[in-house]
Amino acid sequence: MVLYGLDLLGVAVFAVSGALAAGRKHLDLLGVMVIAIVTALGGGTLRDLLLDRAPVFWVQQPDYLLVAIGAGLLTVLYTHCWRPPKRALLIADAAGLALFSISGAQVAAAAQFSSLVVILMGTCSGVVGGVIRDVLLVEIPIILKRGNIYATAAIAGVALDLALQKVGVSDTASALLGMAAIMSLRLAAIIWGLRLPVYRFTDTRQP
C-alpha cells in the first residue's frame, strides 16, 4: 500500500512538471493537460509495452489517469494565483524521476527479469515521460543535455535498490533508500551544477 501511494505520488509530481513546462510555453488548457498526462504516464506505458504487460497500468487502474488529470488542473489553478518557485519544474521532475524509476524497476523485478533488465526498465519508467514532454515542447530532452546527471541518477538508485534487496533489506526499505539516492543525486546536480565527464574525440587525420 505504501509503494502504491508512492507510485501515485510519482504520477502527480510528473504531471506537475509537465503542466509547468507547458505553461511556460503558453499552451492552452487542453495542451497543458495533454503534456501533463503524457509526462506522468509515458514512461510507465513504454515499460509495460516492452514487458508485454496488457492492459497497460493506467488502463487497468484508471486511478493513475485521474491523479495525472487532477495534478495538472491543480497546477494550473495554483500558478494562476501564485508564481511557483524558480526551480519548481526541476524539483518536481527530480521527484518524479525517483518515484517512477523505483516503481518501474519493481514491476520488472516482480516479473522475474534479470537485474540488467530491471535497471533498464526502471530507468525507462523514470526518464521517458520527461523525454516525451521535452520533445513535444520542442526542447532538448534533459537526458540528452551534455554531462547532465539524470538517467545516471536513476540507474544508480535502481542498482542500489537491487543491491540492498540481495543483502536482505526489505523491499520497502530498499525502495525508499533507492528513491532517496536518486533524488539526492539529481538535486545535487541541480543545486551545485554537478556534471558527468564529457567524452571528446577529435579526428586529427588530414583529408
Secondary structure, 3 states (H helix, E strand, C coil): CHHHHHHHHHHHHHHHHHHHHHHHCCCCHHHHHHHHHHHHHHHHHHHHHHCCCCCCHHHHCCHHHHHHHHHHHHHHHHHHHCCCCCCHHHHHHHHHHHHHHHHHHHHHHHCCCCHHHHHHHHHHHHHHHHHHHHHHCCCCCHHHCCCECCHHHHHHHHHHHHHHHHCCCCHHHHHHHHHHHHHHHHHHHHHHCCECCCCCCCCCCCC
